[in-house]
Amino acid sequence: MRKSCHILGAAIETGASQRGCLMGPASLRTAGLMEVLMSLGWQVADLGDVQIAPQAETPHANPAVHNLAETRAWIEALEPMAYEAARTSDLPIFMGGDHSMSAGTVPGVARVAAEEGRPLFVLWLDAHPDLHTLATTESGNLHGTPVAYFTGQGECEAYPALAQAVDPAHVCFMGIRSVDPAEHARIKDLNMEVHDMRALDETGVLAPLRAFLERVKAANGRLHVSFDVDFLDPGIAPAVGTTVPGGATFREAHLIMETLCDSGLVGSLDLVELNPFLDERGRTAKLLCDLTASLFGRRVLDRMTRSFG
C-alpha cells in the first residue's frame, strides 16, 4: 500500500521578529513539495492552511511579551488539527510559519502517541533551543517558547492547558549555536540532550543521531522532527529572519534526513521559519523540498543530473 502524507499549513508570523513567515506554506507548495512526494510513491492530501480569527490584545506580566492572544489562538487551532493529521496519515507535514507553530503541532502529536501507549520523542533541528517561558523571554518573540511549553515547564500558564506533555528527556537538540542564559540554565536543570555545532564539528552528525534513534527504537517511541530553516548555514538557506552563522551544511542536512528515513521511526515533521521575503529566487524553499524528499525516501542515485556532454 502507498503510504499517506497529510500536509497542513499554518501561515503564522506573530511569534517572530520579522514579517514574511506567513508566506512559508505557499512557498513550499510553489516549490513543488507535494509533487516531489507523490513522485516518490506517497499518497499526498493537502489539508490547506489553518486559520484563526482576529484577537484582542492580551497583556502579560512580562512587558516584552507581544502577540500573546494570537499565539494562544494558533495553539488552540493547531493542536486538534495536528492530532487528526497524525492519527489519520503515516507521516504528516506541518508547514510554517514561525516556530511558535510547534507549540500546537507537538502537543497534538503527543496526544496521538499517548493513545497508542507510546512515548513521543522530538528531534529539534534548530540554531536555538526555544526553551524560554513567557516570564524569561527578553525579546517577547514567542517562537522562542514552544519547547518550554510542550515539555510542561512553568510560567506558560497563559497558553492552553496541555493534554499531554513531552518528557524533557525525550527531546534531542541538534545544531544549537545560540542559547540565552535562561535557556542554558533550563537545559542544565533538566539534563536535556544537546549536540551543538561544536560537538557536531567534533563527532559528525551521524554518531549522535544514531544514538538518539536507538533510544527511540528501544522505547518503541514515536518520533517527531521539527526542522527550523536556521538549522542550516545561511550560506545555503538565506530565507530566515534569525540567521546564525555556522549551521549545518548541505551534505550534513541530507545525511540527517536520509538516516531518519532509514530508521523508519519518524511519524511527523515540522518545516518552520521559511521566510520567502528573504529568499533568493526560491532557493531555500527548493532546498527544504529536497531535504524533505530525502526524509521521504529519495536517494542520491534517484537525483537527476544534467548532462553537459
N, C-alpha and C positions, 0 to 999 in steps of 0.2 A: 504494500500500500504506500501511496505517496504521503510523505509527512506534511503536516499542515502548519502554516505560519500566519497568525493574525497580526496585522500591522495597525498600530494605533498612534495617532499624532497628538501632541499637546503643544499648542502654539503659545508657550508661556515665556515671558521675559521679565516679569516683575521681580524675580529673585536675583537678577543680575544687575551689574552696574552700567552696562551699555545696552542700547536698544539694538534689535536685529535678530535675536534668537527665535522670535516668533515665526520667522521665515524658514527655520530649520526643517520642519517636516515637508514643506513644499519643495525645498531644495533637494532633499533626498529623493522625493518622488520624481522630480525633474531629472535627476541624475540617473534614474533608471533602476532604483533599488528593487522594485517589485519584479521587473523583467529579468534582472540578474538572478534572483532567487528562483523564479519559475524555470529559467534555463537550466538550473541545477536539479530540477525534478520536484521542487516543493510546490505544494498547493497553497497559494497565497490569497488571503482575503484582506482587503483594505477596509478597515472599520471607520475611516475618516478621522477627523480631529475632535477631541473632547472640547466642550465649550463651557464657560462659566458666565454668569450674569454679572453686571457691574456691581461693585461692592462699596459700601460706605466705609470710610476710614476707621480703623480700629487702633486706638492708642495702646502703647505698651510702656511698662516701667523703664525700659531701656530706650532712651530717646532716639538712639541711632536707628532702631528698627523701623522699616518702612514697607509698605505694601503687605502688611500682615494679613489683612482681611482677604486679599486676593490669593495669597499663598495658602491660607486655610481653605478657601473655596476650591482651589486646584486640588488639594489633597483629598477633600471630600468627594470631588468629581472623579478623580483618577483611581482611587482605591477600589471601588466596585468594578470599574471598567477593566482594570488590570487583573483583578481577581477572575473575572469572567473570561478574559482572553487567555490567562494562564490555565484555567480549568478546561477550556474547550479546544486548545490548539497545542501542538507539540513544542513549539518554540516561538512565542510571541515577541515582537519587537515594539518597543515604546520609543517613539521619535520625539525628541525635544527640539527647541525649548531648553531652558536653563536647567541646572542640576537640582533645583528645588523640586522638579518633577518626580525625582526618586523618592521623595517623602510620601508620594502617593502610590507609585508603582511597586516599590519593595514591600510595603505592608500588605498590598493586595496579593502579591505572590506568596508572602509569608503565610497568609491565611489558607491558601491552597495547600502549601506544604504541611501545615498543621493538620488539615483534614486528611491528608494522605498518611499522617503519622510519621512524617519525615522532618528533620531539621533543615532550615534554609541556611545556605552559605552564600556569601556575597563576595565577589571579586570586584574590587573598586579600583579601576584603572583611571588614574587622575593625578594631576600635579598637586592637588590639595586633598586633605582628609575629610573636609566638610563636617568637622566634629564640633562646631560651635553650637551652643544653645542660644536661645533668644536673649539670655542675660549676658553672654560673653561676647557676642559679635560686636565688633567695634565699627565695622563698615555699615552694618544693618542690612547687608545684602543676604537674603535668606537662602540663596543657593549654597551657602556655607553651613547649613544646618541639618541636612537630611539624615546623615549617619547618626548624629546625636539623637535625633528624633526616633528613627526606626529601631535603634538599639535600646530605647526606653530610658534615656538619660533624663534627669530632672530639668527644670527650667524650660520646658517645651509645652507647658500646660495650655498655652493659648492655641495650640494645634489640636486637631481632633484626638479623642482617646484612641489608643492603639488596641485593635482586636488581638493582634499577635506581634510581639516584639521579636527582633532578631538578637540572638546571643552575640555579644561583642566578640567572643572567642571564635565566632564563625565568620568574621569579616577579615579579609586579607587585602591590604593596600599595596598596590604596586605602582611605581613611577613617581612617588611622592617627592616633591622638592620645594614646597612652600608650606611651612607649618607655623601657625601663630602660637604664642606661649600657652594660651589656654588649651589649645588643641594638643600641644605637646604633653601637657600635664595630664590630660584625659587619656591619651594613648598610654602613658606610663601607668596611670592608676588602674586602667582596665587591662593592661598587659596585652594589647592588641598586636596582631601580626602586621608588621610594616616592612616593606622592601623599597627603600628609597632609591634614587638613581645612583647614589654612591654604592650601595650594596649591589645593585644590578650591574654596575660597571665592573665590580669585582668578581661576581659569580656568574654573570649572564642571566638571562630571563628564564631559562629552561629549568634549572635545578629547583629554585623556589616555587615555580609554578607547578611542577610535577609533584613536589612535596605537598603543596596545598590540595591538589586534586586527589592525592592519595588519602588525605584526611576526609575529603568529601565522600569519596567512594567507601571508605571504611565505615562511615556513619550512615551509609545509604541516604546521603543528603541530596537535596535539590539545590542546584546552583543557579544563581542569578548573576549576570555580568553587567556592570554599569560602566560604560565607556564614555569618558569625557574627552572632547577633542584636545584639551590641553595636556592630556597624557602624552600626546605626540610632540615631537620637536616642532616649534613654529616654522622652521625652515621648510618642512613638508606639509604643514597644516596651519596656514595663517588665519583661518576663519574662526577665530575665537577671541573673546574680549578679555581673557585672563592669561595671556601668553606668559610662559615661564621658560627661559632658555634651557636647553639640555635635556629635552624629552626623548621619548622612545624613537628609534629610527624606523624607517620603512620596513626593513627586514625583521627587526625585533617585534614590531607590531604584528606582522604577518605570522611570524613563528608562534606568537602567543595565541592568535586566533586559530591557526592550524592545529596547535596542540590541544586547545579547548575542544575543537571538533573531534579530534582523535579520541578524546576522553569519553565522549558520549554523555557527559554529565550536565551540560548546560540546558536549563529549562526556560530561560527568558533573558532578554537583552534590552538595556537602555542605550540609546545613542543621544548624547546630550551636548549642549553648548555650541552647536554648529551655528555660526552667525554669518550667513551668506553676504551680508553687507560688507564684511571684512575680507571676503574671499577674492581669489584671483582666477577669474574665468571658471569658477566651479571646481577648482582642483581639490579642495578639501572635501566637498560633497562626494566627488568621484572616488577619492581615496577611502572615505568611510564606506561607500558601497563595495569597493574591492575588499576591504578588511572584513566586512560582514559576509561577503561571498566566501572568504576563507573559513570563517566560522561555520558556514552552512555547507561546506564540503568541496569547494573548489581547490584544486591543487596547482602547483607551478606548471605541470605538464598540460593542464587544461587551458592555460593562458595563450591567447593568440598573439603571435609576434609578427610584426610587419616585415616583409622581406624587401630588401633593397638591392637584391641581386639582379 
